[in-house]
Amino acid sequence: MFDVIIVGGGAAGFYAAIHIAEANPKLSIAILERGKEVLGKVKVSGGGRCNVTHAEFDPHILATHYPRGGKELLGPFHTHFSGDTVAFFEQRGIALKIEEDGRMFPVSNTSQTIIDFFLRETDRLGITLLRHSSVVDFTPIQSGHGDQNQTVWRVQSIKKVYQARKLLIATGSNPKIWEILQRLGHTIEPPTPSLFTFNIKDERIVGIPGVSTYANVKIVSKKIFNPKITIKLASKTAEETILESEGPLLITHWGMSGPAILKLSAWGSKILNKFNYKFLIKINWLPEYHEAAVFHLLMELKEVEAKKTILRTKAVAIPRRLWTNLVRFCGIPEDLKWSDATKVQIQNLADQLTGGMFQVDGKSTFKEEFVTAGGVVLKEINFKTFESKLYPSLFLAGEVIDVDAITGGFNFQNAWTSGYIAAQAIVNG
């Protein structure tokens, strides 16, 4: 009989275990992990450096980075948020650093630092770590008689059966665990991928992988149009903005990535799944300008740079290779001078710079950042304790519940926050 069993050897599970053990060293704690290796997401996060959290220290703003669960996390963030996470690691000898985009990593630049720390702490605190212990079922049973009657959890792994007074599920996006929770009466929001890149085959981005620029991106329709047709000629359905994002956009071998795209994939997780990942995006490569202003600028260049060729005169602040591709896409000859450009050609270029339409045809996983939207519905969780509203001694933390975030350390912060609050409730309950 353990006092606490934690199912899942990931970020939330280890963080909770350590806080429970530190708060009450007398409690017997076990972590059951299905595989040989623990902390798998920690290992691959941030390209193997572990994006521990984000340097956003206002709980209200922090909560806005969660497409699902942001409102519910606002209260928990006032209890334990990114500042507390930084303090937790630094007080235990793990120095963190802030990068330009706000992401925080260990100074060592390797996720192994975080993994070694967690394993060292669990060993020091006497926490039992049971690997190769995939859980196949857990059930509440009644123990004792009369006034002494209490719920005990029977946890069955592929190896043996354990019992615990408190049970914390921190298994992330695990369909088998969701099935067990569903059998116990919990409602599961069907999972859909989040944080993915867009597959796009288009001559405007062919041959220029690695080009990155700031852009505004709108998901405007799930219908398919000929990209040669400008937004002005497309139907009103195409002009209706479904989702919008702004930020750095990275052109890749398979399409588009970068923060502007990843934010859309997170916020649009459910919608884009319904679209079967086939939809149109409209890109303004010059977010500070609208089409009319760019057209006016290009018409001025027709006078000022009359003798220069359009292809070689990068008139706006976008990468040269992108400019070259857009000019060619508009059918403008390489030797055409500004003075010889027609009004129609200049209009086409202005349209492509501020409102080019691209057909998305599928998605690709963003590096090793496996994030899933879905899980135990939020209304069935007490966010003051991360306790199940159906079973008082059952706690849920991390991605097992329907909470997910955009990239940048926010998903880990959800793991730390939920793990910490569940730990306090377990100790004090």
Buried (B, 14 or more C-beta within 10 A) or exposed (E): EBBBBBBBBBBBBBBBBBBBBEEBEEBBBBBBBBEEEBBBBBBBBBEEBBBBBBBBEEBEEBBBBBBBBBEBBBEBBEBBBBBBBBEBBEEEEBEBEEBEEEBBBBEBEBBBBBBBBBBEBBEEBEBBBBBEBBBEBBEBEEBEEEEEEEBBBBBBBEEEEBBBBBBBBBBBBBEEBBEBBEEBEBBBBEBBBBBBBBBBEBEBBEEBBEBBBBBBBBBBBBBEBEBEEBBEEBEEEBBEEBBBBBBBBBBBEBBBBBBBBBBBBBBBBBBBBEBEBBBBBBBBBBBEBEBEEBBEBBBEBBEEBEEBBBBEBBBBEBBEBBBBBBBBBBEBBEEBBBEEBEEEBBBBBBBBBBBBBBBBBBBBEBBEBBBBBBBBEBEBBBBEBBBBEBBBBBBBBBBBBBBBBBBBBBBBBBBBBBBBBBBBBBBEE
